Structures are given as structure tokens and as C-alpha cells.
Amino acid sequence: MIAVHNLTKTYTGNTVLNIDHLEIPKGNSFGLVGNNGAGKTTLFSALLDLIKPTSGHIENNGIKVNESEEWKSVTAAFIDETFLIGYLTAEEYFYFIGELRGQNKADVDALLSNFEDFFHGEILGQKKYLRDLSKGNQKKVGIIASFIGNPEVIILDEPFANLDPTTQIRLKKIIKELSANPEITVLVSSHDLMHVTEVCDRIVVLDKGEVVKDIATSEETLRELEAHFNK
Amino acid sequence: MFKHFITLQWKSFWRSASMTSGLFMKLFMGFWAVWLIIMMVSGGAGAFFYIKKELSLDPLQVVNRFLIYWMIADLIFRYALQKMPVINIKPLLLLPFKKKKIVSFAFGKTVLSFFNIVHAFFFIPFSILLVAEGNHPLGNVILWNIGLIAIIYSSNFLNILLNKKDNLIFLVGGIVAILIGLQYFGYFDITVYTAPFFQGLYDSWIIVLIPVVVLIILLALSFRSFVFDLYLDAGLASKSKDIKTENLDWLNRFGKTATFLKNDIKLIKRNKRARSTVLVSVLFLFYGLLFFTGSVEQYDGPVFRIFAAIFVTGGFLLSFGQFVPSWDSSYYPLMMSQNIKYKEYLSSKWWLMVIATLISTVLASGYLYYGWEVYLAIIVGAIYNIGVNSHVVLWAGAYVKTPIDLTSNKKAFGDRQAFNTKTLLLSLPKMVLPMILYAIGHYAYSPYAGYALVTIAGIAGFAFKDKVFDKIESIYRSEKYKTIVAYKQKN
């Protein structure tokens, strides 16, 4: 589904990303871990064509992301709060994204009804704009919005950060259900090794922009990762 | 302690995104500042000689009569344009500064503001001439100046207090408009009552004490209110009101564009920064009065009719269009990762501007009072605005990479007021072409030929709409990465 070829990104002589080759097959649930500055967000941004690679390219669904925009209709992401429109209410935001992705209100409502648990009564029907919600609630909105319009690739940057424990557990369940669908490829980055080993069947460790580990998740994975980061 | 603040301020100024990119803008602003100063200085000297030689009146008395309007205009300009002292407060709260220090620094900045200094360029030459040519005693002229300085700074701090209140400007503006109207038609002349006061500043130090005391009170009040509000849940908090989800489905008749149109209408309704573009268009509706009443001599030339007409109908167009796509800067990455048709996105903004221009044109029918030729000029201006300027403005906007913080007006020390001098200045080039076209027609043949030329240009502009949209789209595409980076920078 996603293929990274000779990708590098350099900022004034400082290489922040350098990936020779990385292939993420369809249906994979892919976890990205690494310390601050390892290049996780940079990789995701490059995947979404929000930054321009210094060299190399990324293909999504066989389409080079910087040459055509066809991939956008099958790809959804929540990276940070710049993916939210602060002056809309949660409903208005969901419908807006729905309209952009060819879904009418009924479609969006049907999707949202699956996540009432996850929203915990704090999102829908609130008389607040998104900018006035707490960080955690904003994140809930952004994550669920990325599910609208049956995307085949879902990219979530640090989805667990800022969420309360209950919501983290619910989110893990949601991601597992998504990745059970062979049509959907989920890409998740996290600082929390436990979460990521729980929801992903493949984990890649980035260090200073390079892939240093590429593991299929097993019983041993968590310990292996902890050993790696405890050096 | 102040040293730290000053270095912080210095760095935030020089390292801001707009600073590093806008050298041309800086030069442009510098040019206009110098121009304004020269105008003020020559205005000060010119007023003196004009009143003395041409009207054979005492310049001091005449100026005193009109000072009330000067001061009110000053207050309105401040409210609209003067930025509140911007300082990054939150990180400082926990540091071992006294809160009073933080506020005094912020206030100190406003004291040096251009809006306070600029008056000096008028009154200093005027005062020198009063003493040198008008045989007024130096002591009294100095007293008069002290009084004026106190009034100007009172209005500085009054503005700081008033800025927290929304909509007050409408009240003040309304009262002023009524006063001017009453004076114009000769029913009531407020200057009769205020002139003795300003004259008193010259005559007696006791009267001077009044503005000085007012200044001290206002300073203390605004100081206290700012110190008091330096809490995260008070002055620094963003208020959140209960709001309703809006249903704008009736707009769906606009087809695909409706998705964006619905969003843009919410953008304008729910963000003060965007709302003030509506205010600008209302203010510009009245701008024509300066031209069509013949009250400003330099504006009497026929060419200025077109200039006025463009402003009267184009206030919204110019101030809103200038910042497309910056209005969407806070969620630009979202827009860029969705499969957006740029044409639909652009035409939503375009429709908004067209609708606003049409509404302004209807509202401007009040100018029929000055004759139907005046209104004809306004209609011609509207056609040109819709046909040509709407595209040109969007085109220019594509290069503007200033992120807009839609919510900034909610911070106690944020830049509260929305439309800035930059916006207004950038719009000037769009005036020149129609004026030239009109002048060609007017002087070569007749006024109607001039109007016809401008109208033809406006209608011809429609033909280029798709071309320009394609061009803008390609700018959006080629500048995409740079724009995303620029929008990430927040001041």
C-alpha cells in the first residue's frame, strides 16, 4: 500500500530522515516508535505531502504522493491540532470533513454512533467550539474524524498522548478493530511502547531518521523494545 | 529587569515569520510612515499660515474649535488600528517578576506607539509658529501642549480599557456621526462648548490640571485592571460562550462550493478577527462622504470619484480577499491533506466578496442624495470591483503568507484589533488602474466615456476569472510547502 523509496529530508545540512526502503503492505497495522527528533512526524508529514523530501519519494496506493492527489481520497490522518477547525462545533466539523470526503450527514451520523462510548458524552451536543474543548477532547474529535469516508490508509500521530486512561483503552480497541479489516492500513506513532506493541502487528524503530529495527510483534517485542531504549 | 523584556521583545520582533519574509512590505510601510510624517509637519505649518493669512483669524482659536474632532478621530483610529501591547505573558507569570513590572513594560511600549508620537509632528511645528509668528507667549503655548499631551495619552489608556469591550466602537462612531451631522446642518455645534475648554488649556494652568488628572486616573485604572487580570482564568483566559450548531443547508444550492461557503460564513460570524472585515466595509461605506460632499479640497478632482467608488463598495472585498488563504491558516495542513478542489475553495471566497460588494452597492444608494451621477460612479466602481479587483485581490492574497490567529483577539495582551495598516496599504495599487482608465476617458472625451472605460474593464475582467483562478491554483500548489511552514509560525 505504501512504499518509501530512498527518502531523505535535510534541514540546513542536518539530515532528519533517511530511509532507503520501507514497504507497508495493505491491511498492516504499523507502529512507529522513536525518541523525540527521531523523525516520526516528519515521516508522516512526508507521507501526506505536507513537507517536500530532499530526495526520494513515497508511493501511496501506487501513486507518488507529490505528483498526484488521487491518494487523498483513500487516506485520512490526524497529526495535530492543525487538522481541526477551531471555530466549528464537533458536529459541524464532522459534517464538513464528511462533505469533503463525499459523505452525507446520515453517513456521518451512522459512523459517529459507533463511537459514543469513546466520546464519553463530552463531544457531541456540546455547546462549544472545538477551540474551547480540552486537548484530550480535541484529540478524540480529530481521531474519529479521520475515520470518515472509509479511508484505506489511516495515519495517527501520537494518538494516545493527552487521552485519559479509559479513553486510551477504548482507542486501543478501536485501532485493533480497524486493523482487523484487511482493507485498512493503520499507521500509528507513539512514545508508549506498551500501547504500540498491543495494537500493531509490526513495529519500526526510528533513530535519528533511520530505521534501526523492524519487528513483527510477538510476546518478546515489548522487552526487546525496552532493551533497545534502555541503552 | 526591563532589560530582559526588551531583549525578548527584540527577538520576537526580528525572528517573527512576517519579518523575515516581508522586506518589500517593510520598505512600503516605511515609505508611508515617512509620507504621513511629512504630511503632518506640513499640515501643522500649513494650517497656521492658511488660517492666519487667508482667513485672517487666530490660528490657535480655530484649531481649538476643531480639536474635539481631532481627539475623537484619534480615538477611533486607535480603536481600529492600534495594537495592544503584545508580550508573551504566560511563560513570564511563573518567573520571579513582579506582575506590576510586566504590566509597566507593556504600558511603556504603548507610550512609544506611533499613534502617540504622530501628533507631535503636527503640533510641534504649529506651536513653534504660534510663538514665532503669532506672538503668543511661550509659557502659555507650553501649557497648551502639556494639556494636549495629557489628552492624547488619556486616549491611549482609554483605548486600552475600551479595547476589552466589543461593539463600543459602534456607539462612539454613531454619536460622532450624529454630532457631525448636527453641526453640518447647523442645528447644534458641539465645538461651541468644547472650544473654550481647549482655549482654557492655553489660558490657565488650572484647566490643564483637568486632563492631567484624568490621565493619571485612566493610567491607574487600566494598570489595575491589567494587573488584576493577569490570571489564566481572567484576562488571559479565552472566554467560551454557549453556542449553537448552525444549519446552513439552504446554501447547498451553490453546489460543491456550498461546503466551503458554509464554512466561510461561520468563519466570519464566529471569529472577531474575521468579523471586523465586515466592520471595515461598513466604515468604508461612509468614506465616500469625504469625496462627494466636497469637504476635502484635494479630493474634488473627477478622478477621485472612481477612487471613492471603489472604496465605498469594496471595503469587504479588499480587507477579506487580501488574506485568502490565510484565513484558513490555522488548519491549512488539514485542507492540504484533503482532496480539495481549489476552484471550489476559491469560488466560495469569490462569491462572498461579490455578495458583500452587491450589498454595499445597495446600501450606498444613500449617495443618491448627492446626485445620480455620484451613484453612477459607485455602480461603475462596484462593477470594476466584482470584475477585476475580486480576482486581483485573491491573486495578491496567494502570496501573503502571514498566519492569522483567529482567536488572538481574546487574549488580554494579544493583538486585539483585526484589520491592520498593511491590509489597507496593499489595497492601494488596485485603485490606480481604474483611476487612470477613467482619466483617459474623462479628459479625452467626457465623464461618461470614463465610466464606460472602467465598466468595460470590469466586464472584461470576468473573462479572465478562470485564467486567474488557474494561476492562483498553481501558486497554491507550488508554494504549498512554504506556506505550510509559514503558517506554523505563530507570533
Chai-1 contact restraints between the chains, C-beta under 6 A:
chainA,res_idxA,chainB,res_idxB,connection_type,confidence,min_distance_angstrom,max_distance_angstrom,comment,restraint_id
A,L48,B,S337,contact,1.0,0.0,6.0,A-B,restraint_1
A,L50,B,P333,contact,1.0,0.0,6.0,A-B,restraint_2
A,L50,B,I484,contact,1.0,0.0,6.0,A-B,restraint_3
A,K52,B,Y481,contact,1.0,0.0,6.0,A-B,restraint_4
A,K72,B,N339,contact,1.0,0.0,6.0,A-B,restraint_5
A,S73,B,N339,contact,1.0,0.0,6.0,A-B,restraint_6
A,A77,B,S337,contact,1.0,0.0,6.0,A-B,restraint_7
A,T82,B,Y331,contact,1.0,0.0,6.0,A-B,restraint_8
A,T82,B,P333,contact,1.0,0.0,6.0,A-B,restraint_9
A,F83,B,L334,contact,1.0,0.0,6.0,A-B,restraint_10
A,I85,B,Y331,contact,1.0,0.0,6.0,A-B,restraint_11
A,Y87,B,R270,contact,1.0,0.0,6.0,A-B,restraint_12
A,Y87,B,N271,contact,1.0,0.0,6.0,A-B,restraint_13
A,T89,B,T245,contact,1.0,0.0,6.0,A-B,restraint_14
A,E91,B,T245,contact,1.0,0.0,6.0,A-B,restraint_15
A,E92,B,T245,contact,1.0,0.0,6.0,A-B,restraint_16
A,F96,B,N263,contact,1.0,0.0,6.0,A-B,restraint_17
A,E99,B,T259,contact,1.0,0.0,6.0,A-B,restraint_18
A,L100,B,Q338,contact,1.0,0.0,6.0,A-B,restraint_19
A,K127,B,D242,contact,1.0,0.0,6.0,A-B,restraint_20
A,K127,B,I243,contact,1.0,0.0,6.0,A-B,restraint_21
A,K128,B,S240,contact,1.0,0.0,6.0,A-B,restraint_22
A,D132,B,S240,contact,1.0,0.0,6.0,A-B,restraint_23
